[in-house]
Amino acid sequence: MDPFTLIGGIIIVVFGITTHEAAHAYVADRLGDPTARMMGRLTLNPLPHIDLYQTIIIPLVMFFTVGWVFGGAKPVPVQLHRMRNPMRSMAYVAIAGPASNFLQALLWGAILSLFIHTGMWTPESKGVVVLQIGIFANVLLMVFNLMPIPPLDGSRVVMYFLSGEARRSYMNMERYGIMILIGLLLFVPGFRELLWFGIVYAGKLVAILVQLPDYVSWAPPLR
């Protein structure tokens, strides 16, 4: 990968992760919990969102052991008791992150479609791959975080529909959530296939919505 594509890809991926976390913080603040804002998490500066374990150590270990990357950012702190209608508000906070990634995928897709349709770029232009990385990374972040496994965002939505002992038992899974996720990714092919199906479906939806030409892929060359 050439330096332009590498640097552009890193910037666009970091922006996607940062915006995801900032969206959580923004919605929480709007719904009555200023904790994240007061801790400096309502920002597009990536530094406050970096977690030593999830953002750096896990991705590096997995890259050098299995050849692909899994990780995340520092979770945004949310205090349910400060929110109006806590469980419903938590679901809104959770969905804000994936929603921000879908909007970003649409943004990068729309820019790519515009540049191709106007002839400013050809499918071989270097900028095409950077925007394809932007679409792919944000679609991946959206689909992955919507998985209903604590502590992913999808689990917060599921919790809203549970009550009593069912909710408590489901919430208790969170202490093992990261290990469960790593186990599913490493040892359950069906889980990886389901994840990939969701990514492809969402990517194709973005391509349709932005009217991306059939001869230009929404995803970068995977090699």
C-alpha positions in Angstrom: 0.0 0.0 0.0 1.5 3.4 -1.0 2.0 6.1 1.6 -0.8 8.3 0.4 -3.4 5.5 0.7 -2.0 4.2 4.0 -2.0 7.7 5.7 -5.4 8.6 4.2 -6.8 5.3 5.3 -5.5 5.6 8.8 -6.9 9.2 9.1 -10.4 8.2 7.8 -10.6 5.2 10.1 -9.5 7.1 13.2 -12.1 9.7 12.3 -14.8 7.1 12.1 -13.9 5.6 15.5 -13.6 9.1 17.1 -16.9 10.2 15.7 -18.6 7.0 16.9 -17.5 7.8 20.5 -18.3 11.5 20.3 -21.8 10.6 19.1 -22.4 8.5 22.2 -21.2 11.4 24.4 -23.4 14.0 22.5 -26.6 12.0 22.8 -25.9 11.2 26.5 -25.4 14.9 27.2 -28.6 15.8 25.4 -30.5 13.2 27.4 -29.4 14.5 30.7 -26.0 12.9 31.5 -23.1 15.3 31.1 -20.5 12.9 32.5 -18.8 12.2 29.1 -18.8 15.9 28.2 -17.3 16.8 31.6 -14.6 14.1 31.1 -13.6 15.6 27.7 -15.2 12.8 25.6 -17.5 15.1 23.6 -14.7 15.8 21.1 -13.3 14.8 17.7 -9.8 14.7 19.1 -8.9 11.0 19.0 -6.6 11.1 22.0 -9.2 11.1 24.8 -10.9 8.0 23.1 -7.8 5.8 23.0 -7.7 2.8 25.3 -4.3 1.2 25.8 -5.8 -2.3 25.9 -8.6 -2.2 23.3 -7.2 0.3 20.9 -3.5 -0.6 20.9 -2.6 -4.0 22.5 -5.4 -6.2 21.3 -5.2 -5.0 17.6 -1.4 -5.4 17.6 -1.5 -8.9 19.1 -4.3 -10.1 16.7 -2.5 -8.6 13.7 0.7 -10.4 14.4 -1.0 -13.7 15.4 -4.0 -14.2 13.1 -3.4 -11.5 10.5 -6.4 -9.3 11.0 -7.4 -6.6 13.4 -10.1 -6.4 16.2 -10.3 -3.7 18.7 -12.2 -0.6 19.9 -12.0 2.7 21.7 -12.4 3.6 25.4 -16.1 3.2 26.3 -17.9 6.4 26.9 -19.0 6.7 30.6 -22.8 6.9 31.0 -24.6 7.2 34.3 -28.1 5.9 33.9 -29.6 7.5 37.0 -28.9 11.0 35.5 -31.0 10.3 32.4 -34.6 10.7 31.8 -36.2 7.3 31.2 -32.8 5.6 31.7 -33.1 2.4 29.7 -34.7 4.0 26.7 -32.1 6.8 26.9 -29.3 4.3 27.0 -30.7 2.6 23.9 -30.6 6.0 22.1 -27.0 6.6 23.3 -26.0 3.2 22.1 -27.6 3.5 18.6 -26.0 7.0 18.1 -22.5 5.4 17.5 -23.5 3.0 14.7 -25.8 5.7 13.2 -22.8 8.1 13.0 -20.8 5.4 11.2 -23.6 4.8 8.7 -23.8 8.6 8.0 -20.1 8.7 7.4 -20.2 5.7 5.1 -22.9 7.6 3.1 -20.7 10.8 3.1 -17.6 9.1 1.8 -19.8 7.1 -0.7 -21.5 10.3 -1.9 -18.1 12.0 -2.4 -16.7 9.0 -4.3 -19.8 8.8 -6.5 -19.7 12.5 -7.2 -16.0 12.4 -8.2 -16.5 9.4 -10.4 -19.7 10.7 -12.1 -18.1 14.1 -12.8 -15.0 12.5 -14.3 -12.7 14.2 -11.7 -11.5 10.7 -10.7 -11.2 7.4 -12.5 -11.5 4.0 -10.8 -7.7 3.9 -10.7 -7.3 7.2 -8.8 -5.5 6.9 -5.5 -8.3 8.8 -3.7 -10.8 6.1 -4.7 -9.2 3.5 -2.4 -9.0 6.0 0.5 -12.8 6.7 0.2 -13.5 2.9 -0.2 -11.6 2.4 3.1 -13.8 5.0 4.6 -17.0 3.3 3.5 -15.8 -0.2 4.4 -14.4 0.8 7.9 -17.6 2.7 8.9 -19.8 -0.1 7.6 -17.8 -2.6 9.6 -17.9 -0.4 12.7 -21.7 -0.1 12.4 -22.4 -3.7 11.8 -20.0 -5.0 14.4 -21.2 -2.7 17.1 -24.8 -3.6 16.4 -24.1 -7.2 17.4 -26.3 -8.0 20.5 -23.3 -9.1 22.6 -22.4 -7.1 25.7 -20.7 -4.6 25.8 -21.4 -3.8 22.2 -24.0 -1.1 21.3 -26.5 -3.7 20.1 -26.8 -5.2 23.6 -27.9 -1.8 25.0 -30.8 -1.8 22.6 -31.7 -5.4 23.5 -31.6 -4.5 27.2 -34.4 -2.0 26.6 -36.7 -4.8 25.7 -35.8 -7.0 28.6 -36.8 -6.7 32.3 -36.3 -8.3 35.6 -34.0 -11.3 35.9 -33.6 -11.6 32.1 -32.1 -8.1 32.0 -29.8 -8.7 35.0 -28.5 -12.0 33.5 -27.9 -10.4 30.2 -26.1 -7.4 31.7 -23.9 -9.8 33.7 -22.5 -11.2 30.5 -20.6 -7.9 30.0 -17.8 -8.9 32.3 -17.0 -11.7 29.9 -18.0 -9.8 26.7 -14.6 -9.2 25.2 -13.5 -12.8 25.7 -16.8 -14.0 24.2 -16.3 -11.8 21.2 -12.7 -12.9 20.6 -13.7 -16.5 21.0 -16.5 -16.2 18.5 -14.2 -14.4 16.0 -11.5 -17.0 16.3 -13.3 -20.2 16.7 -16.9 -19.8 15.2 -16.8 -19.5 11.4 -20.6 -19.0 11.4 -20.2 -15.8 13.5 -17.6 -14.4 11.0 -19.9 -15.4 8.1 -22.8 -13.6 9.7 -20.7 -10.5 10.4 -19.4 -10.5 6.8 -23.0 -10.9 5.5 -24.0 -7.8 7.4 -21.1 -5.8 6.2 -21.7 -6.7 2.6 -25.4 -6.0 2.8 -24.8 -2.6 4.4 -22.0 -1.7 1.9 -24.3 -2.5 -1.0 -27.1 -0.4 0.5 -24.7 2.5 0.8 -23.6 2.0 -2.9 -27.3 2.0 -4.0 -28.2 5.1 -1.9 -25.3 7.2 -3.3 -25.7 5.8 -6.8 -22.2 4.5 -7.0 -21.5 3.1 -10.5 -21.5 -0.7 -10.8 -17.9 -0.6 -12.1 -16.6 1.0 -8.8 -16.7 -1.1 -5.7 -17.8 0.3 -2.3 -15.0 -1.7 -0.7 -11.2 -1.5 -1.1 -9.3 -4.3 -2.7 -8.9 -6.9 0.0 -5.4 -8.2 -0.4 
